[in-house]
């Protein structure tokens, strides 16, 4: 597989997108009884009809079908993007206080009205992607409203960055956890990574300087606080003043962040905003290096190298978590595999080191061999350390949608196409 040409690689990726991922989400996930999309499905395709509907899943479905539609030009994909948009704005949108509720019940009534900033960021990402594809201005207006709410209520003006969770009416909360497995700390890498992702898309579709200003600030926060001093891994949790509160790292976030940071810097450059960095430096302010894109790319390459050396298993799969050079979670979940393919390919495009290209292709082969569910379709949640999939994990859930694997396919198709143009 490592010797495959670009044409062979992209053909395999395109086949997976068009013959597995897309048909699964088109045909199996529509909630015909209660509207929108189903909230939970077991690996063997049993639908839990009373399952709650989570903001993350629904925002990711909106992003995915907006992006899919731009690629396929299929009327059915356009209809599903519209269905996702209508459900998100019709049920999750808080028409009184603004922003989007975290969780609804199966019928669309509010279960959890918190404004988790991670979720708000995904709404920006999804709404801007919908606008980018269909040029419907209300979607962009909604994204900007969410941006304004985040900046007004969740931004830490003293220490920088964003707090994790706000109440329905945008007051601070004591419980800052995104999920039960997270630490109750004021700030996290994961939250900031996806705010960066959403703001990148906002800068992509809008020329307003304030969006670019905040995106540059986010890149600087990653450089100063979130990437460790060796420039090899992300730290995960922090107190209000950015003191680290955790010491493990997840290879999936590291490799995903490596290419998302590059994308953010590239979008700023494409939109002509990087000159403002030089102005800040002339005024003596702390800002990114003279060439912020090059600085980000250097960090991305160091992180990708560390993931390659420490996290890529001999079978081509990406291990989950490490600490102090040791693997502490050897499972191989679906989403780090998808992000590894893109992240390693991005590193190869930056550095020309074929070890990165080989890693991307090997990881794709691992996905095809071990992660794709040939019986039920789509991807298994997790491949365990013994090389077998975990059938107890869901195929669809509040955290498992078409975003990671669908985006992986679209990114590889786009990058190889652009390299040939």
Secondary structure, DSSP 8 states (H G I E B T S, - for coil): -TT--HHHHHHHHHHHIIIIIHHHHHHH-B-TTTSSB-S-B-TT--B-TT--EEHHHHHHHHHHHHHHHHHH--HHHHHHHHHHHHHIIIIIB-TTT-SB-SEE-TTS-EEE--EEHHHHHHHHHHHHHHHHHH--HHHHHHHHHHHHHIIIIIB-TTT-SB-SEE-TTS-B-S---SSTTS---SEEHHHHHHHHHHHHHHHHH---HHHHHHHHHHHHHIIIIIB-TTSSSB--EE-TT--B----EEHHHHHHHHHHHHHHHHHHHHTT-THHHHHHHHTT-----SSHHHHHHHHHHHHHHHHHHHTB-TTS-B--EEETTEEEE--EEHHHHHHHHHHHHHHHHHH--HHHHHHHHHHHHHIIIIIB-TTTSSB-SEE-TTS-B-TTS-SBBTTB-SHHHHHHHHHHHHHHHHHH-
